Amino acid sequence: MRQVYLDYSATTPVKEEVLKEMLPYFTKKFGNPSSLYSIAQESKIAVEEARERVASLIGANPGEVFFTSSGTESDNWAVIETARLKKSRGNHIITTKIEHHALLHSCKYLETQGFDVTWLDVDRDGRVEPGDLEAAVTDKTVLISVMFANNEIGTIEPVREIAEIAKKHKITFHTDAVQALGNVPIDVHDLGVDMISVSSHKIYGPKGVGALYIRKGLTLPNLLHGGAQENRKRAGTENLTGIVGFGKAAQLAGLSLSEHIAKTASLRNYFIGEVTARIPDVHVNGGMEHRLPGNANITFEYVEGEALLLLLDMKGIAISTGSACSSASLTPSHVLTAIGVPMEKIHGSLRFTIGDFTTKDDIDYTVNELEKSVTKLRNISSVSKEKGW
Ligand SMILES: *Cc1c(COP(=O)(O)O)cnc(C)c1O
């Protein structure tokens, strides 16, 4: 059966060039980067080369990039350790209602530790209004964390404006750039952010490796304690193969960034055009102007999203309801709720994310199957339609 993968925001396949770069470090070049003999030094050099490659993709100096186990770890480290460090100065944190669970649940945890969190609203497009953010600042505010780009609806946030506000009030600013990396040009020094989280497996690298950019001069206590790895900031023997893979993936992403953006945006626009032209009662969630190039989040009215997802899965098409992380739970997406999508429409919403291996044929096949499946489900549930939902 034909397989069509349209869930690149959940994860991506490792590119051949990336795998090829990683393989020797499993077997021949397996030395522990902390050891002193030659094969260990080769590993050490490979880690530092990967650090340069990741740094280069975000405009950082290599010394400002710290490898972690995931985007989740980077988010936890940035937010929880900044909060602990600054607690004597103030206990107020500003974030948004649409953060990834890695950030959202870190802030919920901090609420149990005596912190006050302001959860900013977003507009219908999913954007934070910088004026709202500045109005929420108090003399107790010690941290602002607003994501660079949203994983469900693809909205790109006004990170530069927010960084300016944070700087003006001398507040540490972190942004979760896991979805933005490889999809939006990022220059940390130009943006003026203090910390950003990134992850390898969203940019065609291996799973289980991420990084935290920490601006030179910023103090951030360790999350993990132990050996002297990562310039004494993140203990534990390095995930050598993972880091090498992340480095290669970052290099490739940098080389093809504008081509990648143009290709995925054009396929996404074609997809949205076809779906809205051929299937009645559908609408796109989130604004089109500030949006990740490969993201389409669409509500199919009078349809149960889970049912549609399963019918498409039977045709070999992999998509997602909202975000992969919440698909096991039945709670409606906090992101769609925040942009004002009513509950019954949230249940009919699906996320399609396009990537480097998507073809126009894949899109045509998907639109055909979508049209058939939506019609089938609407016929079954015509009673529901009469009931008005
Ligand atoms: C995937 C994702 C994460 C988590 O990254 P992992 O490496 O899977 O832990 C965090 N934030 C956003 C926006 C994501 O899309």
The ligand as an SDF file (V2000), in Angstrom:
LIG
                    3D

 15 15  0  0  0  0  0  0  0  0999 V2000
    8.7640   18.2880   19.6460 C   0  0  0  0  0  0  0  0  0  0  0  0
    8.7330   19.5420   20.4540 C   0  0  0  0  0  0  0  0  0  0  0  0
    9.3310   19.6180   21.7220 C   0  0  0  0  0  0  0  0  0  0  0  0
    9.9440   18.4270   22.3790 C   0  0  0  0  0  0  0  0  0  0  0  0
   11.1370   18.0380   21.7870 O   0  0  0  0  0  0  0  0  0  0  0  0
   11.6660   16.5320   22.0460 P   0  0  0  0  0  0  0  0  0  0  0  0
   13.0360   16.5290   21.5120 O   0  0  0  0  0  0  0  0  0  0  0  0
   10.7060   15.6330   21.3300 O   0  0  0  0  0  0  0  0  0  0  0  0
   11.6100   16.3350   23.5440 O   0  0  0  0  0  0  0  0  0  0  0  0
    9.3030   20.8190   22.3950 C   0  0  0  0  0  0  0  0  0  0  0  0
    8.7230   21.8960   21.8650 N   0  0  0  0  0  0  0  0  0  0  0  0
    8.1380   21.8840   20.6620 C   0  0  0  0  0  0  0  0  0  0  0  0
    7.5350   23.1400   20.1120 C   0  0  0  0  0  0  0  0  0  0  0  0
    8.1140   20.7060   19.9170 C   0  0  0  0  0  0  0  0  0  0  0  0
    7.5120   20.6850   18.7240 O   0  0  0  0  0  0  0  0  0  0  0  0
  1  2  1  0
  2  3  1  0
  2 14  2  0
  3  4  1  0
  3 10  2  0
  4  5  1  0
  5  6  1  0
  6  7  2  0
  6  8  1  0
  6  9  1  0
 10 11  1  0
 11 12  2  0
 12 13  1  0
 12 14  1  0
 14 15  1  0
M  END
$$$$
